Amino acid sequence: MISLTETIRVARPVQECFDYAADFRTTPEWDATAFKAKKLSDGPVGLGSTFSVRCRLPLGSIELSYTITEFEPAKLVTLQAESWLFSAVDTITFAEEQGQTRIDYRADFSYKMPFAALEGALKNGMQRMGKVALRGLQRALEDNNAAPEISSGSATADRLLWPGLAMFSKWGYRRGRKHWLPMSASLKGKRMIVTGASSGLGLATARELARRGAELILVMRNPERATAVVEDLKTETGNPAIRHELADLSLMADVDALAQRLLKQGQPIDVLVNNAGALFNDWGETAEGLEQSFALLLLSPWRLTQALHPLLKAAGQSRVVNVVSGGMYSQKLRVDRLEATPDDYAGATAYARCKRALTVVTEEWAQDWAEDGIVVNAMHPGWADTPGVETALPAFHTLTRLILRSPEEGADTIIWLCAASEAGTVSGKLFLDREPRTTHLLSRTREDSAEREKLMRFLEGFEIEALAVA
Ligand SMILES: NC(=O)c1ccc[n+]([C@@H]2O[C@H](COP(=O)([O-])OP(=O)(O)OC[C@H]3O[C@@H](n4cnc5c(N)ncnc54)[C@H](OP(=O)(O)O)[C@@H]3O)[C@@H](O)[C@H]2O)c1
C-alpha cells in the first residue's frame, strides 16, 4: 500500500471548504491529473454519493469510480475509489484552527495484481503528485483569481474575424477551458433568477446553479413544464430552494406582473439572468401589438431589469447577466429599425439587432448602476445545440451539428458570470468562454453616443406606451 498524507490551511469557513472538497466533481479544478469528473448519483452530495473521475496516466487515462463511505458535514468525508489498476481510500478531515480551516488529506492506494510489485517504484512519484494536488486544492479554496482579461490569442482571433467566428464552435470552448481557473465561491443563500429555464442554456444554467446551492427562482411560461423542471432539479441536485414564477415574457403585462410579485416579496436579488429568447423566422405581433422579436429580446429584459433594480440594489453586491448572441456582430445599432415591420422583416436580422441593442443597454446600465453595487455583463454562448437552434435554424443546425457546443458548454460562461468571485469585479463587458471580448468585429457596426442615448430614451418611452396598453 502507498499512503499519502498532506495538510493545508485555508482562510475560509470550514463548511465552505467541506462543501467544495467533498463534491468530487471539482477535482479537475485542483488535481492536475484529473480532467473529467461527474456525479453519477442523484440528490445532494452525501453518504453513498458516487462520482466518476477520469485521470491522466503516463500513457492514456484511467476511470476512477468514487463512492462516499463516510460523511460528517464540516468534519470528515471518506471516499472509496476503484479502478482496474488500484483501489484507494481518500480520507479528508476538516477542522477550524485559529480562524482558518485545516484540511488533512490521507490517500491509501493498493495496487491490484500484478501491478502491486511496482508499488516501491511508484511511491515517490505518487507522493509528489499528492503534494501538487493538495496545493491545487488550497489555491482553489483561496479563491483569489485575478480579474478576467482577454488573452492575446483571443484578441488576435477577434481582429482576424474568421478565427474569431471559429471560436463560437465547441473548439472555442475546448480551447478556452484549458486556461480556466477554479470556481469555488459558495452560492448558498444567494438568490438568483433565471428566465427561460425550461430548456437549452437556461435549463443547463439552472441545473448547475442549483447544484452549487443557490436559491433559485426560475421564470417559465408553461405551468406543467415549470413544475416538472423544478421537481426534476430538486431531485437531481437535492437543493430544496428552487421555485418557479410564470410569465410569458413577450407580454409586458406579464413582465410587469412578475416584477410586482417579486417586489412585493421584497427579497433582495443577488443575480438576474436574462436568458429567455427565441429567433422568430416570421414576422409576428404580440397580443399587446409589439413586434415579437423586439418584445421578447429587448423590451422584456430591459423592463424586467429596470423594475427589479431596487431588489438588485438591496442585495449590496449583485449581478445582471444578459444573454446576447454572436449574431449581433453583424448589426449596427439603429434605433429606428428595432421594431421591424412586416415588409422589411428578416428573423435573423431582427434578432441580431435586438441582441446588439441589449449589449449597448448592458454597457449603459453598468455605468449607471456602478454606485449601486450592481455589475452588469453580457455574454454570448457561441453556437450551442439547443431546442431553440434546432427549431429556428434547422439548416444551420444540420450543417453545424458536429461542431456545436452542448447546452452545458454554451451555458458555462453564464454560470461563471453568476458564480465566480472574479466575475463580480468587472462590469459592462461582453464575455465568451469566460473572457471579455470585443463588442465589434467590424468597424462599420460602431454606433455613436447619440444613438446610444436615443436607445435608452426609446426604451423608457415604451414603458409609458405599453403601460397604457396594459
Ligand atoms: N443556442 C445558441 O447557440 C444561442 C446562440 C446565441 C444566443 N443564444 C441565446 O441564448 C438564450 C437561450 O436560448 P437557447 O438556445 O437555450 O434556446 P431554447 O432552448 O429555445 O430556450 C429558450 C428559453 O426561452 C424561453 N422563452 C422563449 N420565449 C419565451 C416567452 N415568450 N416567455 C417566457 N419564456 C420564453 C423558452 O421557453 P419555452 O420552453 O416555453 O419555449 C426557453 O426556456 C436565448 O436568449 C438565445 O437568444 C443561444
The ligand as a Gaussian input file, in Angstrom:
#p B3LYP/6-31G(d) Opt

LIG

0 1
 N      -28.121000      28.181000     -28.577000
 C      -27.348000      29.051000     -29.161000
 O      -26.458000      28.705000     -29.955000
 C      -27.503000      30.509000     -28.884000
 C      -26.652000      31.400000     -29.544000
 C      -26.745000      32.732000     -29.258000
 C      -27.654000      33.192000     -28.329000
 N      -28.498000      32.312000     -27.709000
 C      -29.439000      32.859000     -26.745000
 O      -29.484000      32.025000     -25.620000
 C      -30.733000      32.151000     -24.964000
 C      -31.296000      30.759000     -24.711000
 O      -31.568000      30.135000     -25.947000
 P      -31.481000      28.565000     -26.181000
 O      -30.572000      28.358000     -27.321000
 O      -31.218000      27.892000     -24.905000
 O      -32.950000      28.278000     -26.723000
 P      -34.144000      27.394000     -26.148000
 O      -33.691000      26.036000     -25.860000
 O      -35.258000      27.588000     -27.118000
 O      -34.513000      28.124000     -24.795000
 C      -35.155000      29.368000     -24.800000
 C      -35.841000      29.579000     -23.479000
 O      -36.530000      30.848000     -23.537000
 C      -37.886000      30.616000     -23.189000
 N      -38.817000      31.517000     -23.848000
 C      -38.975000      31.747000     -25.166000
 N      -39.988000      32.591000     -25.373000
 C      -40.493000      32.903000     -24.147000
 C      -41.542000      33.712000     -23.691000
 N      -42.321000      34.399000     -24.547000
 N      -41.789000      33.800000     -22.381000
 C      -41.044000      33.098000     -21.495000
 N      -40.028000      32.306000     -21.865000
 C      -39.760000      32.209000     -23.174000
 C      -38.170000      29.193000     -23.645000
 O      -39.347000      28.736000     -23.026000
 P      -40.337000      27.670000     -23.751000
 O      -39.730000      26.324000     -23.448000
 O      -41.634000      27.901000     -23.068000
 O      -40.336000      27.998000     -25.197000
 C      -36.894000      28.520000     -23.197000
 O      -36.931000      28.269000     -21.813000
 C      -31.598000      32.998000     -25.879000
 O      -31.611000      34.325000     -25.411000
 C      -30.883000      32.919000     -27.204000
 O      -31.117000      34.053000     -27.998000
 C      -28.441000      30.976000     -27.970000

